[in-house]
Amino acid sequence: MKQDRLSQSVRHFIHRLILGKGCGDTQNNFTGRGLIVVVAISLFVIGASEGYAGDQPQELPKPFHKTTPPLFQEWNFDQPSSNGLPEGFTQAIGGASGEGGWSVKEDASAPSRPRLVEQRLHCGEGWCYQLLVVEGVEAEYVDLSVRMKLNLGTPSGQAGLAYGIQDHNNFYAAVVEPKTNEVVAYVVKDGQPTELARESLIPQPSDWHFLRIQRNTIVSKEFTEIFFDHHLMLGVYDQSFKKGKLGLVAIGDGGFSFDNLRAMELMSNRPLSRPSAY
């Protein structure tokens, strides 16, 4: 405030001096050269005072943060489909040729009636799998879950969630293997699976089960946690793929039903505090 008042006084004095309205004999005592000196000094004082004001510490602007996740979506497969596949999904096939595929069916036992998506696959000889991929959705750190119906202990195939999908030959899979009552994690590269981990499970006495993965990061360490019927089963660490598409996967011979596929992009890896002032 003091500097502002000084600047205003100097400007006012120069204005009166130029117009010949100085006090007393002031205007007669200044020569042309003296006037220039006074103006120069005045401008320096004004500029300095304004510069000092601009050098004062300023509060950093608040960063913009989203209040909702970039991705939060659920697919109930209740829309009728003309080509068999649920609306908004595409099918991808890998490995040896197999018979069967994905189809929308009506089922009174579906968690979200009246429809669900069913997969019946027969591979014959060799490794084969089929993906059901969500169109137009990609995520890196994601909470992905689905309701599954399977006859534990009888089918020889595997089915579950696919994430980090780059294409039909490169993705992650977290699947249930009913024949052995195990949860298995794979990374598939160039169409060939590599097992990351597996763990035995004790299923709840229910037709429908709950499979979920959470892919996250702590500092620079990537990890994925896999849950079955709300129990943490596996923790895997692999950085082969980053951001990718999401969906379902079926491997080998078996019959499975799915409902309530849900995806939410995690926000925990994003900074929530304001940056430091230094």
Secondary structure, DSSP 8 states (H G I E B T S, - for coil): -HHHHHHHHHHHHHHHHHTT--STTHHHH--HHHHHHHHHHHHHHHHHHHHHHHTS----------SS-S-EEEE---S--SSSS-TTEEEEEEES--EEEEEEEE-TT-SSTTEEEEEEEE--SS-EEEEEEEEEEEESSEEEEEEEE--TTS---EEEEEEEEEETTEEEEEEEETTTTEEEEEEEETTEEEEEEEEE----SSSEEEEEEEEEEETTEEEEEEEETTEEEEEE---S--SEEEEEEEESSEEEEEEEEEEEE--TTS--S-----
